[in-house]
Amino acid sequence: MAFRRRAKSHPLFSQEFLIHNHADIGFCLVLSVLIALMFEVTAKTAFLFILPQYNVSVPTADGELVQYHYGLTDLVTILFYIFIAIILHAVVQEYALDKINRRLHLSKVKHSKFNESGQLVAFHLTSVIWCLYVVVTEGYISNPRSLWENYPHVYLPFQVKFFYLCQLAYWLHALPELYFQKVRKEEIPRQLRCIALYLVHIAGAYLLNLTRLGLILLLLQYLAEFFFHMARLVYFTDENNEKLFNVWAVVFVVTRLFTLTLYILVIGFGLPRVENQALDPEKGNFFSFLFNNILFR
């Protein structure tokens, strides 16, 4: 399975070989894990890579509900989906962005920015649809009180935990992609800051048991980012067309107002009313730490 057409072969294990074949290498690793599912001896280990771990049965009025919490084994699952993200990144680049670039004949600077925005448009659109589906089906929008009631939210539904693992995998995959895509040196600090901010905030919501609030905030953030990068793509194809930037400006302001409102509602009014406000990391309660630490808020 070749993701890129290569005019010539490169020495095995050389940097050029790794750069031009990184998606194929990732595909082979993913395929190896999938093949391991076929054998009883290796199936249990393979499931560690593919499925979220730390499932528990939580008693409910209708019986038992399987939910999840986090642990170190999540790093194994994230690693697997990092390779999935690398493969999907190569597919979008090869079969969509490269074909459009050949028609537009962009300069090197615009070519790099077009690829960046093209990848992020695909990611943000997928994440917005997925995140909206999760918050609607879990009832976080129809019942805003669920964002802070019964905190800490130690146990997560499958789709919530899987969403967070995939989000962390995507932003971690963006680090080696800086090397694989040969990003210009002057662009690296900006992209590293962006990646680091996403990782810190997503991991923070996940580890501090604020996953419900984090889902809503990610939905708002990704919605604004989708319009921004979509506007950049349109601008690169027609520099006289800046209408989408006006749409993005409106969406940006609206989403920031909702973000501020959620901050006041959840951090200012909701969480201070929870019964147990003592710091208890073993039970996943970080309320007093959050409330007294302005940096983490």
Secondary structure as UniProt FT lines:
FT   TURN            12..13
FT   HELIX           15..36
FT   TURN            37..38
FT   HELIX           40..50
FT   STRAND          55..60
FT   TURN            61..62
FT   STRAND          63..68
FT   TURN            72..73
FT   HELIX           74..92
FT   HELIX           93..97
FT   HELIX           98..104
FT   HELIX           108..137
FT   TURN            138..142
FT   HELIX           144..147
FT   TURN            148..150
FT   HELIX           158..180
FT   TURN            181..182
FT   HELIX           185..187
FT   HELIX           188..207
FT   TURN            208..209
FT   HELIX           211..237
FT   TURN            239..240
FT   HELIX           243..262
FT   HELIX           263..270
FT   HELIX           271..273
FT   HELIX           281..283
FT   HELIX           287..292
FT   TURN            294..296
//
